Amino acid sequence: MRKQLWQVDRVVVDLEDRDATVSIVHHISLSEITVRFRLRPEQLDDAAVPLRRRVEHLAAELVLDLGSFLDSALE
């Protein structure tokens, strides 16, 4: 089984301002990445658990997009 190196440490969603903050920690280096973004109003129309999963997924996609951009800049 493949070992997971990254773990979502904390998810905070401000329902009034629709701001989301996700902290992701690397198991080996203990590096922490904090991603902050604003949700669209319709993204808040779900229960807490599905909302948390969606916010975690959105944060992971943003980190992957940033990594891809930085990798392409080095080529």
mmCIF file of the N, C-alpha and C atoms, coordinates in Angstrom:
data_MODEL
# 
_entry.id   MODEL 
# 
loop_
_atom_site.group_PDB 
_atom_site.id 
_atom_site.type_symbol 
_atom_site.label_atom_id 
_atom_site.label_alt_id 
_atom_site.label_comp_id 
_atom_site.label_asym_id 
_atom_site.label_entity_id 
_atom_site.label_seq_id 
_atom_site.pdbx_PDB_ins_code 
_atom_site.Cartn_x 
_atom_site.Cartn_y 
_atom_site.Cartn_z 
_atom_site.occupancy 
_atom_site.B_iso_or_equiv 
_atom_site.pdbx_formal_charge 
_atom_site.auth_seq_id 
_atom_site.auth_comp_id 
_atom_site.auth_asym_id 
_atom_site.auth_atom_id 
_atom_site.pdbx_PDB_model_num 
ATOM 1   N N  . MET A 1 1  ? 0.837   -1.183 0.000   1.00 0.00 ? 1  MET A N  1 
ATOM 2   C CA . MET A 1 1  ? 0.000   0.000  0.000   1.00 0.00 ? 1  MET A CA 1 
ATOM 3   C C  . MET A 1 1  ? 0.883   1.248  0.000   1.00 0.00 ? 1  MET A C  1 
ATOM 4   N N  . ARG A 1 2  ? 0.501   2.232  -0.754  1.00 0.00 ? 2  ARG A N  1 
ATOM 5   C CA . ARG A 1 2  ? 1.262   3.468  -0.871  1.00 0.00 ? 2  ARG A CA 1 
ATOM 6   C C  . ARG A 1 2  ? 1.064   4.339  0.372   1.00 0.00 ? 2  ARG A C  1 
ATOM 7   N N  . LYS A 1 3  ? 2.174   4.813  0.939   1.00 0.00 ? 3  LYS A N  1 
ATOM 8   C CA . LYS A 1 3  ? 2.109   5.638  2.134   1.00 0.00 ? 3  LYS A CA 1 
ATOM 9   C C  . LYS A 1 3  ? 1.710   7.064  1.772   1.00 0.00 ? 3  LYS A C  1 
ATOM 10  N N  . GLN A 1 4  ? 0.789   7.625  2.541   1.00 0.00 ? 4  GLN A N  1 
ATOM 11  C CA . GLN A 1 4  ? 0.383   9.006  2.326   1.00 0.00 ? 4  GLN A CA 1 
ATOM 12  C C  . GLN A 1 4  ? 1.392   9.919  2.996   1.00 0.00 ? 4  GLN A C  1 
ATOM 13  N N  . LEU A 1 5  ? 1.902   10.887 2.242   1.00 0.00 ? 5  LEU A N  1 
ATOM 14  C CA . LEU A 1 5  ? 2.884   11.801 2.792   1.00 0.00 ? 5  LEU A CA 1 
ATOM 15  C C  . LEU A 1 5  ? 2.262   13.106 3.284   1.00 0.00 ? 5  LEU A C  1 
ATOM 16  N N  . TRP A 1 6  ? 1.114   13.452 2.779   1.00 0.00 ? 6  TRP A N  1 
ATOM 17  C CA . TRP A 1 6  ? 0.460   14.695 3.165   1.00 0.00 ? 6  TRP A CA 1 
ATOM 18  C C  . TRP A 1 6  ? -0.816  14.388 3.930   1.00 0.00 ? 6  TRP A C  1 
ATOM 19  N N  . GLN A 1 7  ? -1.103  15.210 4.935   1.00 0.00 ? 7  GLN A N  1 
ATOM 20  C CA . GLN A 1 7  ? -2.311  15.037 5.720   1.00 0.00 ? 7  GLN A CA 1 
ATOM 21  C C  . GLN A 1 7  ? -2.953  16.398 5.950   1.00 0.00 ? 7  GLN A C  1 
ATOM 22  N N  . VAL A 1 8  ? -4.264  16.452 5.804   1.00 0.00 ? 8  VAL A N  1 
ATOM 23  C CA . VAL A 1 8  ? -4.996  17.680 6.105   1.00 0.00 ? 8  VAL A CA 1 
ATOM 24  C C  . VAL A 1 8  ? -5.032  17.821 7.618   1.00 0.00 ? 8  VAL A C  1 
ATOM 25  N N  . ASP A 1 9  ? -4.473  18.924 8.104   1.00 0.00 ? 9  ASP A N  1 
ATOM 26  C CA . ASP A 1 9  ? -4.359  19.142 9.543   1.00 0.00 ? 9  ASP A CA 1 
ATOM 27  C C  . ASP A 1 9  ? -5.542  19.929 10.095  1.00 0.00 ? 9  ASP A C  1 
ATOM 28  N N  . ARG A 1 10 ? -5.978  20.945 9.339   1.00 0.00 ? 10 ARG A N  1 
ATOM 29  C CA . ARG A 1 10 ? -7.025  21.816 9.858   1.00 0.00 ? 10 ARG A CA 1 
ATOM 30  C C  . ARG A 1 10 ? -7.819  22.401 8.694   1.00 0.00 ? 10 ARG A C  1 
ATOM 31  N N  . VAL A 1 11 ? -9.133  22.460 8.893   1.00 0.00 ? 11 VAL A N  1 
ATOM 32  C CA . VAL A 1 11 ? -10.026 23.093 7.913   1.00 0.00 ? 11 VAL A CA 1 
ATOM 33  C C  . VAL A 1 11 ? -10.916 24.077 8.668   1.00 0.00 ? 11 VAL A C  1 
ATOM 34  N N  . VAL A 1 12 ? -10.889 25.330 8.221   1.00 0.00 ? 12 VAL A N  1 
ATOM 35  C CA . VAL A 1 12 ? -11.733 26.362 8.831   1.00 0.00 ? 12 VAL A CA 1 
ATOM 36  C C  . VAL A 1 12 ? -12.532 27.015 7.710   1.00 0.00 ? 12 VAL A C  1 
ATOM 37  N N  . VAL A 1 13 ? -13.857 27.060 7.898   1.00 0.00 ? 13 VAL A N  1 
ATOM 38  C CA . VAL A 1 13 ? -14.729 27.716 6.920   1.00 0.00 ? 13 VAL A CA 1 
ATOM 39  C C  . VAL A 1 13 ? -15.521 28.793 7.651   1.00 0.00 ? 13 VAL A C  1 
ATOM 40  N N  . ASP A 1 14 ? -15.350 30.029 7.202   1.00 0.00 ? 14 ASP A N  1 
ATOM 41  C CA . ASP A 1 14 ? -16.114 31.154 7.736   1.00 0.00 ? 14 ASP A CA 1 
ATOM 42  C C  . ASP A 1 14 ? -17.389 31.246 6.893   1.00 0.00 ? 14 ASP A C  1 
ATOM 43  N N  . LEU A 1 15 ? -18.507 30.833 7.470   1.00 0.00 ? 15 LEU A N  1 
ATOM 44  C CA . LEU A 1 15 ? -19.762 30.772 6.721   1.00 0.00 ? 15 LEU A CA 1 
ATOM 45  C C  . LEU A 1 15 ? -20.294 32.148 6.364   1.00 0.00 ? 15 LEU A C  1 
ATOM 46  N N  . GLU A 1 16 ? -19.961 33.156 7.144   1.00 0.00 ? 16 GLU A N  1 
ATOM 47  C CA . GLU A 1 16 ? -20.439 34.501 6.861   1.00 0.00 ? 16 GLU A CA 1 
ATOM 48  C C  . GLU A 1 16 ? -19.719 35.112 5.664   1.00 0.00 ? 16 GLU A C  1 
ATOM 49  N N  . ASP A 1 17 ? -18.397 35.033 5.670   1.00 0.00 ? 17 ASP A N  1 
ATOM 50  C CA . ASP A 1 17 ? -17.597 35.620 4.586   1.00 0.00 ? 17 ASP A CA 1 
ATOM 51  C C  . ASP A 1 17 ? -17.293 34.642 3.461   1.00 0.00 ? 17 ASP A C  1 
ATOM 52  N N  . ARG A 1 18 ? -17.608 33.349 3.671   1.00 0.00 ? 18 ARG A N  1 
ATOM 53  C CA . ARG A 1 18 ? -17.359 32.267 2.703   1.00 0.00 ? 18 ARG A CA 1 
ATOM 54  C C  . ARG A 1 18 ? -15.868 32.029 2.466   1.00 0.00 ? 18 ARG A C  1 
ATOM 55  N N  . ASP A 1 19 ? -15.041 32.371 3.463   1.00 0.00 ? 19 ASP A N  1 
ATOM 56  C CA . ASP A 1 19 ? -13.604 32.136 3.361   1.00 0.00 ? 19 ASP A CA 1 
ATOM 57  C C  . ASP A 1 19 ? -13.271 30.749 3.906   1.00 0.00 ? 19 ASP A C  1 
ATOM 58  N N  . ALA A 1 20 ? -12.374 30.049 3.209   1.00 0.00 ? 20 ALA A N  1 
ATOM 59  C CA . ALA A 1 20 ? -11.923 28.733 3.654   1.00 0.00 ? 20 ALA A CA 1 
ATOM 60  C C  . ALA A 1 20 ? -10.411 28.766 3.840   1.00 0.00 ? 20 ALA A C  1 
ATOM 61  N N  . THR A 1 21 ? -9.934  28.117 4.907   1.00 0.00 ? 21 THR A N  1 
ATOM 62  C CA . THR A 1 21 ? -8.511  27.982 5.178   1.00 0.00 ? 21 THR A CA 1 
ATOM 63  C C  . THR A 1 21 ? -8.234  26.512 5.452   1.00 0.00 ? 21 THR A C  1 
ATOM 64  N N  . VAL A 1 22 ? -7.259  25.953 4.723   1.00 0.00 ? 22 VAL A N  1 
ATOM 65  C CA . VAL A 1 22 ? -6.904  24.542 4.882   1.00 0.00 ? 22 VAL A CA 1 
ATOM 66  C C  . VAL A 1 22 ? -5.402  24.455 5.118   1.00 0.00 ? 22 VAL A C  1 
ATOM 67  N N  . SER A 1 23 ? -5.003  23.758 6.184   1.00 0.00 ? 23 SER A N  1 
ATOM 68  C CA . SER A 1 23 ? -3.590  23.524 6.472   1.00 0.00 ? 23 SER A CA 1 
ATOM 69  C C  . SER A 1 23 ? -3.275  22.066 6.167   1.00 0.00 ? 23 SER A C  1 
ATOM 70  N N  . ILE A 1 24 ? -2.223  21.854 5.372   1.00 0.00 ? 24 ILE A N  1 
ATOM 71  C CA . ILE A 1 24 ? -1.807  20.515 4.967   1.00 0.00 ? 24 ILE A CA 1 
ATOM 72  C C  . ILE A 1 24 ? -0.368  20.316 5.444   1.00 0.00 ? 24 ILE A C  1 
ATOM 73  N N  . VAL A 1 25 ? -0.084  19.184 6.113   1.00 0.00 ? 25 VAL A N  1 
ATOM 74  C CA . VAL A 1 25 ? 1.230   18.930 6.697   1.00 0.00 ? 25 VAL A CA 1 
ATOM 75  C C  . VAL A 1 25 ? 1.874   17.723 6.014   1.00 0.00 ? 25 VAL A C  1 
ATOM 76  N N  . HIS A 1 26 ? 3.181   17.840 5.714   1.00 0.00 ? 26 HIS A N  1 
ATOM 77  C CA . HIS A 1 26 ? 3.974   16.754 5.134   1.00 0.00 ? 26 HIS A CA 1 
ATOM 78  C C  . HIS A 1 26 ? 4.520   15.903 6.283   1.00 0.00 ? 26 HIS A C  1 
ATOM 79  N N  . HIS A 1 27 ? 4.290   14.584 6.241   1.00 0.00 ? 27 HIS A N  1 
ATOM 80  C CA . HIS A 1 27 ? 4.663   13.694 7.344   1.00 0.00 ? 27 HIS A CA 1 
ATOM 81  C C  . HIS A 1 27 ? 6.162   13.634 7.608   1.00 0.00 ? 27 HIS A C  1 
ATOM 82  N N  . ILE A 1 28 ? 6.979   13.657 6.582   1.00 0.00 ? 28 ILE A N  1 
ATOM 83  C CA . ILE A 1 28 ? 8.419   13.468 6.760   1.00 0.00 ? 28 ILE A CA 1 
ATOM 84  C C  . ILE A 1 28 ? 9.115   14.773 7.153   1.00 0.00 ? 28 ILE A C  1 
ATOM 85  N N  . SER A 1 29 ? 8.886   15.828 6.391   1.00 0.00 ? 29 SER A N  1 
ATOM 86  C CA . SER A 1 29 ? 9.585   17.092 6.651   1.00 0.00 ? 29 SER A CA 1 
ATOM 87  C C  . SER A 1 29 ? 8.847   17.989 7.643   1.00 0.00 ? 29 SER A C  1 
ATOM 88  N N  . LEU A 1 30 ? 7.599   17.661 7.940   1.00 0.00 ? 30 LEU A N  1 
ATOM 89  C CA . LEU A 1 30 ? 6.730   18.461 8.800   1.00 0.00 ? 30 LEU A CA 1 
ATOM 90  C C  . LEU A 1 30 ? 6.500   19.873 8.248   1.00 0.00 ? 30 LEU A C  1 
ATOM 91  N N  . SER A 1 31 ? 6.690   20.020 6.943   1.00 0.00 ? 31 SER A N  1 
ATOM 92  C CA . SER A 1 31 ? 6.361   21.286 6.271   1.00 0.00 ? 31 SER A CA 1 
ATOM 93  C C  . SER A 1 31 ? 4.852   21.457 6.282   1.00 0.00 ? 31 SER A C  1 
ATOM 94  N N  . GLU A 1 32 ? 4.433   22.700 6.368   1.00 0.00 ? 32 GLU A N  1 
ATOM 95  C CA . GLU A 1 32 ? 2.996   22.987 6.379   1.00 0.00 ? 32 GLU A CA 1 
ATOM 96  C C  . GLU A 1 32 ? 2.659   23.976 5.274   1.00 0.00 ? 32 GLU A C  1 
ATOM 97  N N  . ILE A 1 33 ? 1.614   23.656 4.533   1.00 0.00 ? 33 ILE A N  1 
ATOM 98  C CA . ILE A 1 33 ? 1.102   24.541 3.487   1.00 0.00 ? 33 ILE A CA 1 
ATOM 99  C C  . ILE A 1 33 ? -0.278  24.995 3.935   1.00 0.00 ? 33 ILE A C  1 
ATOM 100 N N  . THR A 1 34 ? -0.500  26.293 3.883   1.00 0.00 ? 34 THR A N  1 
ATOM 101 C CA . THR A 1 34 ? -1.815  26.841 4.218   1.00 0.00 ? 34 THR A CA 1 
ATOM 102 C C  . THR A 1 34 ? -2.408  27.447 2.955   1.00 0.00 ? 34 THR A C  1 
ATOM 103 N N  . VAL A 1 35 ? -3.599  26.988 2.606   1.00 0.00 ? 35 VAL A N  1 
ATOM 104 C CA . VAL A 1 35 ? -4.295  27.459 1.412   1.00 0.00 ? 35 VAL A CA 1 
ATOM 105 C C  . VAL A 1 35 ? -5.539  28.212 1.869   1.00 0.00 ? 35 VAL A C  1 
ATOM 106 N N  . ARG A 1 36 ? -5.699  29.431 1.356   1.00 0.00 ? 36 ARG A N  1 
ATOM 107 C CA . ARG A 1 36 ? -6.883  30.239 1.673   1.00 0.00 ? 36 ARG A CA 1 
ATOM 108 C C  . ARG A 1 36 ? -7.580  30.618 0.377   1.00 0.00 ? 36 ARG A C  1 
ATOM 109 N N  . PHE A 1 37 ? -8.896  30.483 0.371   1.00 0.00 ? 37 PHE A N  1 
ATOM 110 C CA . PHE A 1 37 ? -9.662  30.840 -0.818  1.00 0.00 ? 37 PHE A CA 1 
ATOM 111 C C  . PHE A 1 37 ? -11.091 31.137 -0.408  1.00 0.00 ? 37 PHE A C  1 
ATOM 112 N N  . ARG A 1 38 ? -11.836 31.742 -1.317  1.00 0.00 ? 38 ARG A N  1 
ATOM 113 C CA . ARG A 1 38 ? -13.226 32.104 -1.062  1.00 0.00 ? 38 ARG A CA 1 
ATOM 114 C C  . ARG A 1 38 ? -14.142 31.156 -1.835  1.00 0.00 ? 38 ARG A C  1 
ATOM 115 N N  . LEU A 1 39 ? -15.191 30.712 -1.172  1.00 0.00 ? 39 LEU A N  1 
ATOM 116 C CA . LEU A 1 39 ? -16.175 29.814 -1.767  1.00 0.00 ? 39 LEU A CA 1 
ATOM 117 C C  . LEU A 1 39 ? -17.306 30.612 -2.405  1.00 0.00 ? 39 LEU A C  1 
ATOM 118 N N  . ARG A 1 40 ? -17.896 30.032 -3.435  1.00 0.00 ? 40 ARG A N  1 
ATOM 119 C CA . ARG A 1 40 ? -19.088 30.628 -4.033  1.00 0.00 ? 40 ARG A CA 1 
ATOM 120 C C  . ARG A 1 40 ? -20.285 30.339 -3.112  1.00 0.00 ? 40 ARG A C  1 
ATOM 121 N N  . PRO A 1 41 ? -21.305 31.177 -3.104  1.00 0.00 ? 41 PRO A N  1 
ATOM 122 C CA . PRO A 1 41 ? -22.455 30.967 -2.207  1.00 0.00 ? 41 PRO A CA 1 
ATOM 123 C C  . PRO A 1 41 ? -23.099 29.585 -2.364  1.00 0.00 ? 41 PRO A C  1 
ATOM 124 N N  . GLU A 1 42 ? -23.207 29.098 -3.605  1.00 0.00 ? 42 GLU A N  1 
ATOM 125 C CA . GLU A 1 42 ? -23.853 27.792 -3.815  1.00 0.00 ? 42 GLU A CA 1 
ATOM 126 C C  . GLU A 1 42 ? -23.017 26.627 -3.279  1.00 0.00 ? 42 GLU A C  1 
ATOM 127 N N  . GLN A 1 43 ? -21.739 26.831 -3.026  1.00 0.00 ? 43 GLN A N  1 
ATOM 128 C CA . GLN A 1 43 ? -20.899 25.768 -2.476  1.00 0.00 ? 43 GLN A CA 1 
ATOM 129 C C  . GLN A 1 43 ? -21.164 25.550 -0.990  1.00 0.00 ? 43 GLN A C  1 
ATOM 130 N N  . LEU A 1 44 ? -21.868 26.464 -0.359  1.00 0.00 ? 44 LEU A N  1 
ATOM 131 C CA . LEU A 1 44 ? -22.170 26.338 1.069   1.00 0.00 ? 44 LEU A CA 1 
ATOM 132 C C  . LEU A 1 44 ? -23.525 25.697 1.329   1.00 0.00 ? 44 LEU A C  1 
ATOM 133 N N  . ASP A 1 45 ? -24.208 25.231 0.286   1.00 0.00 ? 45 ASP A N  1 
ATOM 134 C CA . ASP A 1 45 ? -25.563 24.707 0.420   1.00 0.00 ? 45 ASP A CA 1 
ATOM 135 C C  . ASP A 1 45 ? -25.637 23.267 0.908   1.00 0.00 ? 45 ASP A C  1 
ATOM 136 N N  . ASP A 1 46 ? -24.537 22.702 1.380   1.00 0.00 ? 46 ASP A N  1 
ATOM 137 C CA . ASP A 1 46 ? -24.510 21.301 1.787   1.00 0.00 ? 46 ASP A CA 1 
ATOM 138 C C  . ASP A 1 46 ? -24.262 21.190 3.287   1.00 0.00 ? 46 ASP A C  1 
ATOM 139 N N  . ALA A 1 47 ? -24.341 19.961 3.802   1.00 0.00 ? 47 ALA A N  1 
ATOM 140 C CA . ALA A 1 47 ? -24.072 19.709 5.218   1.00 0.00 ? 47 ALA A CA 1 
ATOM 141 C C  . ALA A 1 47 ? -22.571 19.852 5.500   1.00 0.00 ? 47 ALA A C  1 
ATOM 142 N N  . ALA A 1 48 ? -22.206 19.803 6.765   1.00 0.00 ? 48 ALA A N  1 
ATOM 143 C CA . ALA A 1 48 ? -20.828 20.078 7.184   1.00 0.00 ? 48 ALA A CA 1 
ATOM 144 C C  . ALA A 1 48 ? -19.807 19.073 6.648   1.00 0.00 ? 48 ALA A C  1 
ATOM 145 N N  . VAL A 1 49 ? -20.086 17.786 6.730   1.00 0.00 ? 49 VAL A N  1 
ATOM 146 C CA . VAL A 1 49 ? -19.098 16.772 6.312   1.00 0.00 ? 49 VAL A CA 1 
ATOM 147 C C  . VAL A 1 49 ? -18.829 16.832 4.805   1.00 0.00 ? 49 VAL A C  1 
ATOM 148 N N  . PRO A 1 50 ? -19.862 16.845 3.951   1.00 0.00 ? 50 PRO A N  1 
ATOM 149 C CA . PRO A 1 50 ? -19.581 16.988 2.516   1.00 0.00 ? 50 PRO A CA 1 
ATOM 150 C C  . PRO A 1 50 ? -18.879 18.309 2.187   1.00 0.00 ? 50 PRO A C  1 
ATOM 151 N N  . LEU A 1 51 ? -19.220 19.376 2.900   1.00 0.00 ? 51 LEU A N  1 
ATOM 152 C CA . LEU A 1 51 ? -18.573 20.663 2.677   1.00 0.00 ? 51 LEU A CA 1 
ATOM 153 C C  . LEU A 1 51 ? -17.095 20.575 3.020   1.00 0.00 ? 51 LEU A C  1 
ATOM 154 N N  . ARG A 1 52 ? -16.765 19.942 4.138   1.00 0.00 ? 52 ARG A N  1 
ATOM 155 C CA . ARG A 1 52 ? -15.361 19.791 4.530   1.00 0.00 ? 52 ARG A CA 1 
ATOM 156 C C  . ARG A 1 52 ? -14.597 18.996 3.481   1.00 0.00 ? 52 ARG A C  1 
ATOM 157 N N  . ARG A 1 53 ? -15.165 17.906 3.009   1.00 0.00 ? 53 ARG A N  1 
ATOM 158 C CA . ARG A 1 53 ? -14.491 17.088 1.980   1.00 0.00 ? 53 ARG A CA 1 
ATOM 159 C C  . ARG A 1 53 ? -14.270 17.888 0.702   1.00 0.00 ? 53 ARG A C  1 
ATOM 160 N N  . ARG A 1 54 ? -15.265 18.666 0.317   1.00 0.00 ? 54 ARG A N  1 
ATOM 161 C CA . ARG A 1 54 ? -15.148 19.476 -0.900  1.00 0.00 ? 54 ARG A CA 1 
ATOM 162 C C  . ARG A 1 54 ? -14.070 20.548 -0.733  1.00 0.00 ? 54 ARG A C  1 
ATOM 163 N N  . VAL A 1 55 ? -14.010 21.185 0.436   1.00 0.00 ? 55 VAL A N  1 
ATOM 164 C CA . VAL A 1 55 ? -13.000 22.203 0.704   1.00 0.00 ? 55 VAL A CA 1 
ATOM 165 C C  . VAL A 1 55 ? -11.607 21.584 0.701   1.00 0.00 ? 55 VAL A C  1 
ATOM 166 N N  . GLU A 1 56 ? -11.452 20.390 1.311   1.00 0.00 ? 56 GLU A N  1 
ATOM 167 C CA . GLU A 1 56 ? -10.165 19.691 1.288   1.00 0.00 ? 56 GLU A CA 1 
ATOM 168 C C  . GLU A 1 56 ? -9.745  19.383 -0.144  1.00 0.00 ? 56 GLU A C  1 
ATOM 169 N N  . HIS A 1 57 ? -10.693 18.922 -0.948  1.00 0.00 ? 57 HIS A N  1 
ATOM 170 C CA . HIS A 1 57 ? -10.406 18.603 -2.354  1.00 0.00 ? 57 HIS A CA 1 
ATOM 171 C C  . HIS A 1 57 ? -10.002 19.852 -3.134  1.00 0.00 ? 57 HIS A C  1 
ATOM 172 N N  . LEU A 1 58 ? -10.714 20.949 -2.934  1.00 0.00 ? 58 LEU A N  1 
ATOM 173 C CA . LEU A 1 58 ? -10.376 22.192 -3.619  1.00 0.00 ? 58 LEU A CA 1 
ATOM 174 C C  . LEU A 1 58 ? -8.978  22.665 -3.233  1.00 0.00 ? 58 LEU A C  1 
ATOM 175 N N  . ALA A 1 59 ? -8.630  22.569 -1.954  1.00 0.00 ? 59 ALA A N  1 
ATOM 176 C CA . ALA A 1 59 ? -7.295  22.977 -1.503  1.00 0.00 ? 59 ALA A CA 1 
ATOM 177 C C  . ALA A 1 59 ? -6.223  22.106 -2.144  1.00 0.00 ? 59 ALA A C  1 
ATOM 178 N N  . ALA A 1 60 ? -6.461  20.788 -2.197  1.00 0.00 ? 60 ALA A N  1 
ATOM 179 C CA . ALA A 1 60 ? -5.488  19.882 -2.815  1.00 0.00 ? 60 ALA A CA 1 
ATOM 180 C C  . ALA A 1 60 ? -5.304  20.214 -4.293  1.00 0.00 ? 60 ALA A C  1 
ATOM 181 N N  . GLU A 1 61 ? -6.392  20.519 -4.991  1.00 0.00 ? 61 GLU A N  1 
ATOM 182 C CA . GLU A 1 61 ? -6.298  20.889 -6.408  1.00 0.00 ? 61 GLU A CA 1 
ATOM 183 C C  . GLU A 1 61 ? -5.486  22.170 -6.597  1.00 0.00 ? 61 GLU A C  1 
ATOM 184 N N  . LEU A 1 62 ? -5.678  23.139 -5.704  1.00 0.00 ? 62 LEU A N  1 
ATOM 185 C CA . LEU A 1 62 ? -4.917  24.388 -5.794  1.00 0.00 ? 62 LEU A CA 1 
ATOM 186 C C  . LEU A 1 62 ? -3.421  24.141 -5.577  1.00 0.00 ? 62 LEU A C  1 
ATOM 187 N N  . VAL A 1 63 ? -3.086  23.292 -4.621  1.00 0.00 ? 63 VAL A N  1 
ATOM 188 C CA . VAL A 1 63 ? -1.674  22.965 -4.360  1.00 0.00 ? 63 VAL A CA 1 
ATOM 189 C C  . VAL A 1 63 ? -1.072  22.239 -5.558  1.00 0.00 ? 63 VAL A C  1 
ATOM 190 N N  . LEU A 1 64 ? -1.806  21.293 -6.136  1.00 0.00 ? 64 LEU A N  1 
ATOM 191 C CA . LEU A 1 64 ? -1.307  20.565 -7.311  1.00 0.00 ? 64 LEU A CA 1 
ATOM 192 C C  . LEU A 1 64 ? -1.124  21.497 -8.505  1.00 0.00 ? 64 LEU A C  1 
ATOM 193 N N  . ASP A 1 65 ? -2.063  22.417 -8.710  1.00 0.00 ? 65 ASP A N  1 
ATOM 194 C CA . ASP A 1 65 ? -1.929  23.397 -9.796  1.00 0.00 ? 65 ASP A CA 1 
ATOM 195 C C  . ASP A 1 65 ? -0.698  24.276 -9.604  1.00 0.00 ? 65 ASP A C  1 
ATOM 196 N N  . LEU A 1 66 ? -0.475  24.717 -8.375  1.00 0.00 ? 66 LEU A N  1 
ATOM 197 C CA . LEU A 1 66 ? 0.700   25.536 -8.089  1.00 0.00 ? 66 LEU A CA 1 
ATOM 198 C C  . LEU A 1 66 ? 1.980   24.738 -8.323  1.00 0.00 ? 66 LEU A C  1 
ATOM 199 N N  . GLY A 1 67 ? 2.005   23.465 -7.881  1.00 0.00 ? 67 GLY A N  1 
ATOM 200 C CA . GLY A 1 67 ? 3.172   22.619 -8.110  1.00 0.00 ? 67 GLY A CA 1 
ATOM 201 C C  . GLY A 1 67 ? 3.458   22.413 -9.585  1.00 0.00 ? 67 GLY A C  1 
ATOM 202 N N  . SER A 1 68 ? 2.419   22.194 -10.371 1.00 0.00 ? 68 SER A N  1 
ATOM 203 C CA . SER A 1 68 ? 2.594   22.021 -11.809 1.00 0.00 ? 68 SER A CA 1 
ATOM 204 C C  . SER A 1 68 ? 3.139   23.293 -12.454 1.00 0.00 ? 68 SER A C  1 
ATOM 205 N N  . PHE A 1 69 ? 2.624   24.439 -12.025 1.00 0.00 ? 69 PHE A N  1 
ATOM 206 C CA . PHE A 1 69 ? 3.099   25.707 -12.563 1.00 0.00 ? 69 PHE A CA 1 
ATOM 207 C C  . PHE A 1 69 ? 4.578   25.913 -12.223 1.00 0.00 ? 69 PHE A C  1 
ATOM 208 N N  . LEU A 1 70 ? 4.961   25.631 -10.985 1.00 0.00 ? 70 LEU A N  1 
ATOM 209 C CA . LEU A 1 70 ? 6.357   25.822 -10.583 1.00 0.00 ? 70 LEU A CA 1 
ATOM 210 C C  . LEU A 1 70 ? 7.274   24.842 -11.311 1.00 0.00 ? 70 LEU A C  1 
ATOM 211 N N  . ASP A 1 71 ? 6.819   23.609 -11.517 1.00 0.00 ? 71 ASP A N  1 
ATOM 212 C CA . ASP A 1 71 ? 7.619   22.630 -12.270 1.00 0.00 ? 71 ASP A CA 1 
ATOM 213 C C  . ASP A 1 71 ? 7.825   23.088 -13.712 1.00 0.00 ? 71 ASP A C  1 
ATOM 214 N N  . SER A 1 72 ? 6.798   23.643 -14.329 1.00 0.00 ? 72 SER A N  1 
ATOM 215 C CA . SER A 1 72 ? 6.918   24.080 -15.721 1.00 0.00 ? 72 SER A CA 1 
ATOM 216 C C  . SER A 1 72 ? 7.827   25.290 -15.844 1.00 0.00 ? 72 SER A C  1 
ATOM 217 N N  . ALA A 1 73 ? 7.909   26.100 -14.815 1.00 0.00 ? 73 ALA A N  1 
ATOM 218 C CA . ALA A 1 73 ? 8.783   27.273 -14.849 1.00 0.00 ? 73 ALA A CA 1 
ATOM 219 C C  . ALA A 1 73 ? 10.261  26.887 -14.785 1.00 0.00 ? 73 ALA A C  1 
ATOM 220 N N  . LEU A 1 74 ? 10.550  25.711 -14.229 1.00 0.00 ? 74 LEU A N  1 
ATOM 221 C CA . LEU A 1 74 ? 11.939  25.248 -14.112 1.00 0.00 ? 74 LEU A CA 1 
ATOM 222 C C  . LEU A 1 74 ? 12.446  24.612 -15.393 1.00 0.00 ? 74 LEU A C  1 
ATOM 223 N N  . GLU A 1 75 ? 11.568  24.277 -16.309 1.00 0.00 ? 75 GLU A N  1 
ATOM 224 C CA . GLU A 1 75 ? 11.985  23.604 -17.545 1.00 0.00 ? 75 GLU A CA 1 
ATOM 225 C C  . GLU A 1 75 ? 12.562  24.558 -18.544 1.00 0.00 ? 75 GLU A C  1 
# 
